[in-house]
């Protein structure tokens, strides 16, 4: 039986990992019904590459404004996406948008912490809550048993910097206190959602993309964006209810909490 076309939404889709996700998704053999590429400033210069890509795939890609730190923007995006989805719902939501403040504890400001939490924790929470009706609709319409990213799933992009076990090994070289704490918060949020929504058969997972050479990761990263995204997509395709709430890296290995 041929796979059913899926609808996917990606935040932070104008650059880095998000843009690479859009590129690979439209080029993959996996059938797509709709791909919602969301970013803070769709008409700005940092979204030119995404706009070019959307023009090549006008029937698939819809670029929609979404500021992960602004609840009004999230609500407007959810309404707009909902009007385009129909009864089939949203199969996969990838919370990729995030910000990184690299300061130590003593250097971290109140603004650093607030903005990190607004974008990296509150944003994914509000986005999930606003899109929950569309995820539930997809789960019901799928006709599939169990859980998968082809049915209804939320994948939150996290980091090993949010791992408490790894702090002793990585703090000196990369403190980033606000980012670390916000990603640890995102990890807990995802676990809570996995427990609360398992009855709806909506899968939740956390993925660490690796240290990637992007604007956020810097030029010294260990891998490039295509390798990271290829790996993450392989992991996403393999997810089932057995991995609900799992924290994995782009190779599929478990990341310690």
C-alpha positions as CSV (number, residue, x, y, z in Angstrom):
1,X,0.0,0.0,0.0
2,X,1.3,3.4,-1.0
3,X,2.1,5.8,1.9
4,X,-0.4,8.5,2.6
5,X,0.7,12.1,1.9
6,X,1.5,13.9,5.2
7,X,1.3,17.5,6.3
8,X,4.4,18.9,8.2
9,X,5.1,22.2,10.0
10,X,8.6,23.3,10.7
11,X,9.5,26.4,12.8
12,X,12.6,28.4,12.2
13,X,12.5,27.3,8.6
14,X,14.3,30.3,7.0
15,X,17.9,29.3,7.8
16,X,20.2,26.7,9.3
17,X,18.7,23.3,10.2
18,X,15.1,24.5,9.5
19,X,15.9,25.5,5.9
20,X,17.8,22.3,5.3
21,X,14.8,20.3,6.7
22,X,12.5,22.0,4.1
23,X,15.0,21.3,1.3
24,X,15.4,17.6,2.1
25,X,11.7,17.1,2.8
26,X,10.5,18.4,-0.6
27,X,13.3,16.4,-2.3
28,X,12.5,13.1,-0.5
29,X,10.3,10.3,-2.0
30,X,8.0,10.6,1.1
31,X,4.7,12.0,-0.2
32,X,3.9,15.4,1.1
33,X,0.5,17.0,1.1
34,X,1.5,20.3,2.7
35,X,4.7,21.7,4.2
36,X,4.3,24.8,6.4
37,X,7.6,26.6,6.6
38,X,7.3,29.0,9.5
39,X,9.7,31.9,10.4
40,X,9.6,35.2,12.2
41,X,10.1,37.4,9.1
42,X,9.0,35.6,5.9
43,X,9.5,38.7,3.7
44,X,12.9,39.7,5.1
45,X,16.3,39.2,3.6
46,X,17.1,36.2,5.8
47,X,14.2,34.3,4.2
48,X,15.2,34.8,0.6
49,X,16.5,31.2,0.2
50,X,13.2,29.9,1.7
51,X,11.2,32.1,-0.7
52,X,13.2,30.8,-3.6
53,X,12.5,27.2,-2.6
54,X,8.8,27.9,-2.1
55,X,8.5,29.2,-5.6
56,X,9.9,25.9,-6.9
57,X,7.2,24.0,-5.0
58,X,4.2,26.3,-4.8
59,X,1.7,23.5,-4.4
60,X,3.6,22.0,-1.4
61,X,5.3,24.8,0.6
62,X,3.4,27.5,2.4
63,X,5.5,30.1,4.1
64,X,3.8,31.5,7.2
65,X,4.8,34.0,9.8
66,X,5.4,32.6,13.2
67,X,7.4,34.2,16.0
68,X,7.9,31.5,18.7
69,X,8.2,34.2,21.4
70,X,4.8,35.8,20.5
71,X,1.6,34.1,21.5
72,X,-0.5,36.3,19.2
73,X,1.7,35.3,16.3
74,X,1.4,31.6,17.2
75,X,-2.4,31.8,17.4
76,X,-2.6,33.6,14.0
77,X,-0.3,30.9,12.4
78,X,-2.4,28.1,13.8
79,X,-5.6,29.6,12.4
80,X,-4.0,30.1,9.0
81,X,-2.6,26.6,8.9
82,X,-5.9,25.2,10.1
83,X,-7.7,26.8,7.2
84,X,-5.4,25.1,4.8
85,X,-5.3,21.6,6.4
86,X,-8.8,20.5,6.2
87,X,-10.0,17.4,8.0
88,X,-6.8,15.4,7.5
89,X,-5.0,17.4,10.2
90,X,-1.3,18.0,10.9
91,X,0.9,14.9,11.0
92,X,4.2,16.2,12.1
93,X,5.2,19.4,14.0
94,X,8.9,20.1,14.3
95,X,9.8,22.8,16.9
96,X,13.2,23.9,15.5
97,X,13.2,27.6,16.2
98,X,15.5,28.6,19.1
99,X,17.9,31.2,20.4
100,X,21.3,30.8,22.0
101,X,23.0,33.1,24.6
102,X,26.5,31.9,25.3
103,X,27.1,33.7,28.6
104,X,28.4,32.2,31.8
105,X,26.2,32.2,34.9
106,X,27.8,35.4,36.2
107,X,27.4,37.1,32.8
108,X,23.8,36.0,32.2
109,X,21.3,38.8,32.4
110,X,17.6,38.7,33.3
111,X,16.9,39.5,29.6
112,X,19.0,36.5,28.5
113,X,17.0,34.2,30.7
114,X,13.6,35.6,29.8
115,X,14.2,35.6,26.1
116,X,15.6,32.1,26.2
117,X,12.6,30.8,28.1
118,X,10.2,32.7,25.9
119,X,11.6,31.2,22.7
120,X,13.0,27.8,23.7
121,X,10.3,26.7,26.3
122,X,7.2,28.8,26.2
123,X,7.2,29.0,22.4
124,X,7.2,25.2,21.9
125,X,4.5,24.8,24.6
126,X,2.2,27.4,23.1
127,X,2.8,26.1,19.6
128,X,1.9,22.6,20.6
129,X,-1.2,23.7,22.5
130,X,-2.5,25.8,19.6
131,X,-1.8,23.0,17.0
132,X,-3.1,20.2,19.3
133,X,-6.6,20.1,17.6
134,X,-4.9,19.6,14.2
135,X,-2.6,16.8,15.6
136,X,-5.6,15.1,17.1
137,X,-7.5,15.3,13.8
138,X,-4.5,13.7,12.1
139,X,-4.3,10.9,14.6
140,X,-8.0,10.1,14.1
141,X,-7.9,10.4,10.3
142,X,-4.8,8.3,9.9
143,X,-6.4,4.9,10.2
144,X,-3.1,3.7,11.6
145,X,-2.4,1.9,14.8
146,X,0.3,2.8,17.3
147,X,2.3,6.0,17.0
148,X,4.6,7.4,14.3
149,X,5.6,10.6,12.6
150,X,3.4,9.7,9.7
151,X,0.4,9.7,12.0
152,X,0.7,12.5,14.6
153,X,3.9,13.6,16.2
154,X,5.8,16.5,17.8
155,X,9.5,16.5,17.5
156,X,11.3,19.1,19.6
157,X,14.9,20.0,18.7
158,X,16.9,19.9,21.9
159,X,20.6,19.7,22.7
160,X,23.1,17.8,24.7
161,X,23.7,21.1,26.4
162,X,20.4,20.5,28.1
163,X,21.7,17.2,29.5
164,X,22.5,17.5,33.2
165,X,24.9,14.5,33.0
166,X,27.0,16.2,30.4
167,X,27.5,19.5,32.2
168,X,30.8,18.5,33.9
169,X,32.2,17.5,30.5
170,X,31.2,20.6,28.5
171,X,30.6,23.6,30.7
172,X,34.1,25.0,30.7
173,X,34.3,25.1,26.9
174,X,30.7,26.2,26.3
175,X,28.8,27.6,29.4
176,X,25.7,29.1,27.7
177,X,23.7,29.0,31.0
178,X,20.4,30.4,29.7
179,X,20.4,28.1,26.7
180,X,21.3,25.0,28.8
181,X,18.5,25.7,31.4
182,X,15.9,26.4,28.7
183,X,16.7,23.2,26.8
184,X,16.5,21.2,30.1
185,X,13.1,22.9,30.5
186,X,12.1,21.9,27.0
187,X,13.1,18.3,27.8
188,X,10.8,18.2,30.8
189,X,8.0,19.8,28.9
190,X,8.3,17.1,26.2
191,X,8.2,14.3,28.8
192,X,5.1,15.8,30.4
193,X,3.4,16.1,27.0
194,X,4.3,12.5,26.1
195,X,2.6,11.2,29.3
196,X,-0.4,13.4,29.0
197,X,-1.2,12.9,25.3
198,X,-0.3,9.2,24.8
199,X,-4.0,8.4,25.0
200,X,-4.5,10.5,21.9
201,X,-1.7,8.5,20.2
202,X,0.4,11.6,19.6
203,X,4.1,10.8,19.6
204,X,6.6,13.2,21.3
205,X,10.3,13.0,20.9
206,X,13.5,15.1,21.5
207,X,16.3,15.2,19.0
208,X,19.8,16.5,19.4
209,X,21.1,17.5,15.9
210,X,24.7,17.3,16.7
211,X,27.2,20.2,16.8
212,X,26.3,21.6,13.4
213,X,28.1,24.3,11.3
214,X,25.3,26.8,11.2
215,X,24.9,30.4,12.3
216,X,24.0,29.1,15.8
217,X,26.5,26.3,16.0
218,X,29.4,28.3,14.5
219,X,32.0,27.4,12.0
220,X,33.8,24.9,14.3
221,X,30.9,22.5,14.3
222,X,31.6,18.8,13.8
223,X,29.1,18.2,11.0
224,X,27.2,20.2,8.4
225,X,23.5,20.7,8.2
226,X,22.7,18.2,5.4
227,X,24.3,15.3,7.4
228,X,22.5,16.4,10.6
229,X,19.1,16.6,8.9
230,X,19.6,13.3,7.0
231,X,20.3,11.6,10.3
232,X,17.4,13.3,12.1
233,X,14.9,12.3,9.4
234,X,16.1,8.7,9.5
235,X,15.5,8.8,13.3
236,X,12.1,10.4,12.9
237,X,11.0,7.8,10.4
238,X,11.9,5.0,12.8
239,X,10.0,6.4,15.8
240,X,7.2,4.4,17.3
241,X,5.3,4.3,20.6
242,X,8.4,2.5,22.1
243,X,10.3,5.8,21.7
244,X,7.6,8.1,23.0
245,X,9.3,10.7,25.1
246,X,12.8,9.6,24.1
247,X,15.8,11.9,23.9
248,X,17.9,10.8,20.9
249,X,20.7,12.2,18.8
250,X,20.8,12.5,15.0
251,X,22.4,9.0,14.9
252,X,19.5,7.5,16.9
253,X,21.6,7.0,20.1
254,X,20.0,7.8,23.5
255,X,21.1,11.1,25.1
256,X,21.3,10.9,28.9
257,X,19.1,13.3,30.9
